[in-house]
Amino acid sequence: MSDSEDDDIPQLSSHALAALQEFYAEQKQSTIPGRDDKYNVGVIEENWQLSQFWYSQDTALRLAQEAIAAAGEGGRIACVSAPSVYQKLRELHREDISVYIFEYDRRFAIYGEEFVFYDYNNPLDLPGRIPEHSFDIVVADPPYLSEECLRKTSETVRFLTRGKVLLCTGAVMEEQATQLLGVKMCKFIPEHSRNLANEFRCYTNYDSGLDYET
């Protein structure tokens, strides 16, 4: 390339370059968990290798509101492999409820004591600070559409819950879900931030608001 061609390329002034660098720094900083927005759904990016698919904002809100209503005042909510619901619950700033996130992905350890490392392959390998039947409702979203994953996750759910279960999984798992957890399919159809190939549904073992239009 000749010197004359170099001269034709637009050059940023030192002030413009500094402003641009500052903008990029602010953009990068705004995506770092640990700030005020650390509970925003999507602040931690999906890892498809871990079969992670976040709910849409509307679905996360609807499920969070349902969990709050089901848990009741002063209730305790467990989110098993359902980080979108946990994040939305915390974004709602409800100080009258206790919420824990059970996750294999250690990036969610940014949520401190409310994070519980969880591997569905070892469904009852939980810390002693999590007593049996200590949650008013368990919201679970098994990462894989397989009988094995649902069966093992169901062991965890039965251990944690005092009774109520809100399960989110594929429509193809309806029969197994009913057998394992006594749940029935709800009318509400959850949506994800990215379209999934498999039809996805919600199931509960109690009379829930997810069977009514809002």
Buried (B, 14 or more C-beta within 10 A) or exposed (E): EEEEEEEEEEEEEEEEEEEEEEEEEEEEEEEEBEEEEBBBBBBBEBEEEBBBBBBBBEBBBBBBBBBBEBBEEEBBBBBBBBBBBBBBBBBBEBEEBBBBBBBBBEBBEBBEEBBBBBEBEEBEEBEEEBEEEBBBBBBBBBBBBEEEBBBBBBBBBBBBBBEBBBBBBBBEBBEBBBEBBEBBBBEBEBBBBEEEEEEBBBBBBEEBBBEEEE
